[in-house]
Amino acid sequence: MARQGVVTGCSRGIGRALVEAFQERGIPVAGCARSSNAVAELGPDPRFRPLDVCDGDGLEDWVRDLEADQFEADLIIANAGMLNVRAPFWKVSNKEFSDVVDVNVKGVFQTLKAFTPGMIERGRGTLVALSSGWGRSTSPEVAPYCASKSAIEGLMGSIAQELPSGLAAVALSPGVVHTEMLKRAFGEKDASMAVEPSDWGREAVEFLLSLGPENSGSSLSFQR
């Protein structure tokens, strides 16, 4: 059966690269992001909708609208994320810590919660949440981000144990990709040495499409 994918945080970087790679291959894809102008460039609503992944009700409305449009997702890529401004943890504001956790953890939870019931009903589908090397190791001045991505590792491992046969949950580290987030983390000079999102996306799509129940519960990496 033909695949249908969903990418959150699709307005730029890895998310946009994945959407464009799916489109190049003729694979139906939907996406959301907070930037209404960038989302509109990718396609019309409801396939592409300005939406914050922290808005659980909005996500559920979007799923209903997609299904009414004959779009039944079976590959969910929870990509939306944010990085704190690098600083010792005691200098990170409470709001910034909360914002990172809201997007990187709660946003993934809300996204997967919205799409999973339909996938269970159809008996197939793969949930992928973008993790990070900083979810499996640590560095200074990015404590909120490390904490959030470590949480994703635990979240996806637990979800994998709950899903019925035919479904899968995977935590995926994308490796090092030249994105705005990477520039914020390491500076433009070092970040520019990484693979470009468009090149990463074209090869990552093939890898993502190959994921299935045999991979459920895994912490995987894709490094071009």
C-alpha positions as CSV (number, residue, x, y, z in Angstrom):
1,M,0.0,0.0,0.0
2,A,1.3,3.5,-0.8
3,R,2.8,5.4,2.0
4,Q,1.6,8.7,3.3
5,G,3.9,10.8,5.5
6,V,3.6,13.6,8.0
7,V,6.4,16.0,9.0
8,T,6.1,18.5,11.8
9,G,8.4,21.5,11.9
10,C,8.3,21.5,8.1
11,S,9.0,25.2,7.4
12,R,12.8,24.9,7.3
13,G,15.9,22.8,7.9
14,I,15.4,19.0,8.1
15,G,11.6,19.2,8.1
16,R,11.4,21.2,4.9
17,A,14.0,19.0,3.3
18,L,12.0,15.8,4.1
19,V,8.8,17.3,2.7
20,E,10.5,18.3,-0.5
21,A,12.1,14.9,-0.8
22,F,8.8,13.1,-0.3
23,Q,7.3,15.4,-2.9
24,E,10.1,14.8,-5.4
25,R,9.4,11.0,-5.1
26,G,5.6,11.6,-5.6
27,I,4.8,10.3,-2.1
28,P,1.8,12.0,-0.4
29,V,3.0,14.1,2.5
30,A,1.5,16.6,4.9
31,G,3.2,19.0,7.3
32,C,2.8,21.7,9.9
33,A,4.9,24.5,11.4
34,R,4.3,27.8,13.1
35,S,5.3,29.9,10.2
36,S,2.2,30.4,8.0
37,N,4.1,31.9,5.0
38,A,6.6,29.0,4.9
39,V,3.9,26.4,5.3
40,A,1.8,27.9,2.5
41,E,4.8,27.6,0.1
42,L,4.7,23.8,0.5
43,G,1.0,23.3,-0.4
44,P,-2.6,24.1,0.5
45,D,-4.5,23.4,3.7
46,P,-5.2,20.9,5.1
47,R,-2.2,19.1,3.8
48,F,0.0,21.9,5.0
49,R,-1.2,23.9,8.0
50,P,0.2,26.6,10.2
51,L,0.1,24.8,13.6
52,D,2.0,24.7,16.8
53,V,2.7,21.1,18.0
54,C,2.0,22.2,21.5
55,D,-1.7,22.7,20.5
56,G,-3.2,19.3,21.1
57,D,-6.7,20.3,20.1
58,G,-5.4,21.9,16.9
59,L,-3.5,18.7,16.1
60,E,-6.6,16.5,16.5
61,D,-8.6,18.9,14.3
62,W,-5.8,18.6,11.7
63,V,-5.9,14.8,11.8
64,R,-9.7,14.9,11.2
65,D,-9.3,17.3,8.3
66,L,-6.6,15.2,6.7
67,E,-8.7,12.1,7.0
68,A,-11.7,13.9,5.5
69,D,-9.3,14.8,2.6
70,Q,-8.5,11.0,2.1
71,F,-5.1,11.4,3.7
72,E,-4.4,8.5,6.1
73,A,-0.9,8.9,7.5
74,D,1.2,5.8,8.2
75,L,4.6,7.5,8.7
76,I,4.7,10.2,11.3
77,I,8.0,12.2,11.7
78,A,7.9,14.3,14.8
79,N,10.6,16.7,13.8
80,A,9.6,20.1,15.3
81,G,12.2,21.1,17.9
82,M,14.1,24.0,19.5
83,L,17.5,24.5,21.1
84,N,18.2,26.8,24.0
85,V,20.6,29.6,23.7
86,R,23.9,28.1,24.9
87,A,24.5,29.0,28.5
88,P,25.2,27.3,31.9
89,F,22.0,25.9,33.2
90,W,21.8,28.3,36.1
91,K,21.6,31.2,33.6
92,V,18.8,29.6,31.5
93,S,15.5,31.3,32.2
94,N,12.6,29.2,33.5
95,K,10.6,30.3,30.4
96,E,13.3,29.1,28.0
97,F,13.6,25.7,29.7
98,S,9.8,25.3,29.6
99,D,9.7,26.3,26.0
100,V,12.3,23.7,25.0
101,V,10.5,21.0,26.9
102,D,7.1,22.1,25.6
103,V,8.2,21.8,21.9
104,N,10.7,18.9,22.1
105,V,8.8,16.6,24.5
106,K,5.2,17.7,24.9
107,G,5.0,18.6,21.2
108,V,6.1,15.1,20.2
109,F,3.7,13.5,22.7
110,Q,0.8,15.6,21.4
111,T,1.7,14.8,17.7
112,L,1.9,11.1,18.2
113,K,-1.2,11.0,20.4
114,A,-3.2,12.7,17.7
115,F,-2.2,10.4,14.8
116,T,-1.8,7.0,16.6
117,P,-5.5,6.1,17.0
118,G,-6.1,6.2,13.3
119,M,-3.0,4.1,12.7
120,I,-4.2,1.5,15.2
121,E,-7.5,1.4,13.5
122,R,-5.9,0.8,10.2
123,G,-3.4,-1.7,11.7
124,R,-0.2,-0.2,10.3
125,G,2.2,2.8,10.7
126,T,5.5,4.0,12.0
127,L,6.1,6.8,14.5
128,V,9.5,8.4,14.3
129,A,10.6,11.1,16.8
130,L,13.7,13.0,16.1
131,S,16.2,12.5,18.8
132,S,19.9,13.7,18.9
133,G,23.3,12.7,19.8
134,W,22.7,15.0,22.7
135,G,19.9,12.6,23.7
136,R,22.4,9.8,24.1
137,S,25.3,11.8,25.4
138,T,25.8,15.3,26.9
139,S,27.6,18.6,26.4
140,P,27.8,21.7,28.5
141,E,25.5,24.7,28.0
142,V,22.7,22.7,26.3
143,A,21.2,21.0,29.4
144,P,17.6,21.8,28.5
145,Y,18.1,20.3,25.0
146,C,19.9,17.3,26.3
147,A,17.2,16.7,28.9
148,S,14.5,17.0,26.2
149,K,16.1,14.6,23.8
150,S,16.9,12.1,26.5
151,A,13.2,12.2,27.3
152,I,12.4,11.4,23.7
153,E,14.5,8.2,23.9
154,G,12.5,7.1,26.9
155,L,9.2,8.1,25.5
156,M,9.7,6.2,22.2
157,G,10.9,3.1,24.0
158,S,7.9,3.0,26.2
159,I,5.5,3.7,23.3
160,A,7.0,0.8,21.4
161,Q,6.0,-1.5,24.2
162,E,2.4,-0.3,24.1
163,L,1.7,-0.4,20.3
164,P,-0.2,-3.3,18.8
165,S,1.2,-5.5,16.1
166,G,1.8,-3.8,12.8
167,L,2.9,-0.5,14.3
168,A,6.3,0.8,15.3
169,A,7.9,3.6,17.3
170,V,11.5,4.7,16.7
171,A,13.8,7.4,18.1
172,L,16.0,8.7,15.3
173,S,19.1,10.8,15.5
174,P,19.6,12.7,12.2
175,G,23.4,13.1,12.6
176,V,25.0,16.5,11.9
177,V,23.1,18.6,9.3
178,H,23.7,22.2,8.3
179,T,20.6,23.9,9.9
180,E,19.9,27.1,11.8
181,M,19.9,25.0,15.0
182,L,23.3,23.7,14.2
183,K,24.6,27.2,13.6
184,R,23.2,28.3,16.9
185,A,25.0,25.4,18.6
186,F,28.4,25.6,16.9
187,G,28.6,28.8,14.9
188,E,28.4,29.2,11.1
189,K,31.9,28.2,10.4
190,D,31.7,24.8,12.0
191,A,28.1,24.2,11.0
192,S,28.8,24.9,7.3
193,M,31.0,21.8,7.2
194,A,27.9,19.6,7.8
195,V,25.7,18.0,5.1
196,E,23.1,20.3,3.6
197,P,19.5,19.5,4.5
198,S,18.4,18.9,1.0
199,D,21.1,16.3,0.4
200,W,20.4,14.7,3.8
201,G,16.6,14.6,3.1
202,R,16.8,12.8,-0.2
203,E,18.7,9.9,1.3
204,A,16.9,9.9,4.7
205,V,13.5,9.4,3.0
206,E,14.6,6.0,1.7
207,F,15.8,5.1,5.2
208,L,12.6,6.3,6.8
209,L,10.4,4.4,4.4
210,S,12.2,1.2,5.3
211,L,11.3,1.4,9.0
212,G,8.7,-1.0,10.2
213,P,7.7,-3.2,13.1
214,E,11.0,-5.0,13.2
215,N,12.6,-1.7,14.2
216,S,10.2,-0.8,16.9
217,G,11.8,0.3,20.2
218,S,15.1,1.0,18.5
219,S,17.3,4.1,18.9
220,L,18.6,4.6,15.4
221,S,20.8,7.1,13.6
222,F,21.0,8.2,10.0
223,Q,24.1,10.0,9.1
224,R,24.7,10.8,5.4
